[in-house]
């Protein structure tokens, strides 16, 4: 029975590491939160210990399949909403938690603790840098519907240019009654707010999506 103490300790450590990262994700209301990441870490730890026990001749076979299984689990957290892909950070966090659990299960505790601290630094501290970059350079999709006119859409592009946006023109649809234009604009948060205020005051616009 004495030989099992180290394995129990490994499971507890894996659970605590999953708890640390899961608590940060739970605080930010992310899809993979406390329980999910704790289970991923503990499960990876147990599978790794089993791999070392039952796969003595080739212990990497079972451990390698952990990565494949976590890949499927992480893929379920990624989804596309409009033109934006969400959940990649969540999927990556699940993947890293599995790596931490495998580190604990294989006895590399220092590696696991340093890895967990690195993950927390990336998730907690670098979010401020990410928000700063997002405020400085944010891409939005705009859709404008107005009365049918050969020059109206070009006039809107002049407004975009005057407000220093980087412009990617999307589809342009013209009917006998209306004219619909789609653009992808990149600029700062303040630029987008100013543009929305200008467009909302434009009486020629029938519909505005942004």
N, C-alpha and C positions, 0 to 999 in steps of 0.2 A: 504493500500500500504506500510505502514511503516514496516509491518512484513516481507516483502520480501527483505528488505535491507540485512539482515544477510545471506539469501540464495544466493543473488548475490555476496556478499563478499566471501562466501565459494567457489563459482564457480571460482572467480578470483584467490583466493589463490591456489585452486587445479590446475588451469591452470599454475600459476607461478611455482609451484613445479614440474609439468610435464615439463615445460620449462627448469628449472635448470638441470634436469637429461637428458632430450632430447638433450640439447645443448652439453653435454659431449659426448653422444653417437654419435651425428652428427659430432662432431669434429674428432672422431675416425672412421668415415665412417662406422658405424654399420647399419645393416638392419633396426632396429627400431630406428628411429631418432627423430627429434624435434617434428614434427606434430603427429606422432604415439603416443608418450608417453604423449603429452599434451592431446590428445583426450582420451586416456585410463584413465588418472587421472580425467579429467573433467567428462567423462561418469560414472565412478565409484562413483564420488561425487554426481552426479544428481540421480543415481539409489539409492544410500543410503538415500538421503533426501526423495525421493519418498517412499522408504520402510518405513521410519519413519512416513510419512503422511498417506499413504493408507493402511498400514498394522499395524494399531494401536494394534490390539489384538496379532498379531504375526509378529513383524517387521523384524525378522531375515530371513523370507522366501525369500523375494526379494533380500536382501543383500547376502544371501548364494548362490544364482544363479549367482551373479557377479563372484564369484570364479570359478564356473564351466565354464562360458563363457570365462573368461580370460585364463583358462586352454586350451581351444581349440585354442584360438588366439596364445598363446605361443607355442603350439605344432607345429603350422605352421612355426615357425621361426627356428625349429630344423631340420637339415638335415645331411645326411651322405655322406661324400666325401672320396672315397677310403676306408681306414680303420680308418678315423678320423671323429668324430662327432662334428659338429659345431653348434653354435647358442644357446647353453644352457644358456650362460650368458645373451644373448638378451631376451630369453624367461623368465628368472628369473627377469630381469629388468622390463619387462612388468607386471609381476605378482606383484612385489613390488610397482610399480606405481599405480596399482589398489588398493593396500592396503592403500597407502597414500591418494588417492582420497576418499576412504571409511572413513578414519580417519577424513578428513576435513568435509565430508558430515554429519558425526555423531557428529561433534562439538569438536572433540579432536585435537585441533590445535597444541598444544605443542607436542603431540605424532607425528603428521604429520611432523612438522619441524625437530624434532630430527631424525625421520626416514629418511627424505630426506638428511640431512647432513651425516648420516651414510652410505647411498647409495653412495653419492658422494665420501666419503672417500674410500670406497671399490673399486669403479670403477676407481678413479683417482690415488690415492696414492699407493694402493696395487698392481697396475699393474707393478710397478718397482720390487717388490718382486717376482711377478709371472714370469717376464722376467728373473730375476736372476736364479730362480729355473729351468726355461726352458733351459737356457744356460748351467746349470750345469748337468742336467739330461734330455736329449731329446731322444725320441724314434722315430726311422725311420724304414720304410720298405725298404728292398733292394731286388732287383731281378737281378740275374746274369745269362747270357746265354753264354755258352762256348762250345768248342768241346767236344764230348762225351768221357768221361773218368771215370774210376771207382774211381779215387783218387782226381780228380780236386776239387769237392765240399768240400771235407774234407780239402784240402789245404787252401781254402778260410776261413774255420772256424778257422784254425790255425792263419790266419792273424787277424781275429776278436779277438781271444783270446789274441794274442800278443799286441793288441792295447787296452786291458782292457775293452772290451765291455761285457755287459750282453746280452746273446744270447738266442733267442727263434727261433728254427728251424721251418720253414713253409714247404710247399709242395716241393718235389723234383721230377722233371720229367726228365726221361732219354729216348732219342730216339736213333736211329741208327746213327744220325748225331750230335745232340746237347744234352747238359745237362743243365737243368734249375733249379736253386735253389732260394728259397725265405727265407729270414730271417728277424726277427724283432730285431734290435739292439738298446740298450740303453747306452748312454754315453754323454759326454759333447759336446758342439758345436765344440770345437777345435778337439776333437777326431773324430767326423764325417768328418770334413774338411780334416784331415790328411788321413783318410781311403779313402775318395773319390779320393784324389790325388794319393794314391798308386794304387787303382783299375783302374784309368784312364790310368796309365802307363803300366798296365798288358796286354801284347799282346795276351794272350789266351782268353780274354774276348771279345765276339762278341757284346753283348748288356748289358747295365748297367742302371737300373732304381733305383732311390733313392728319 
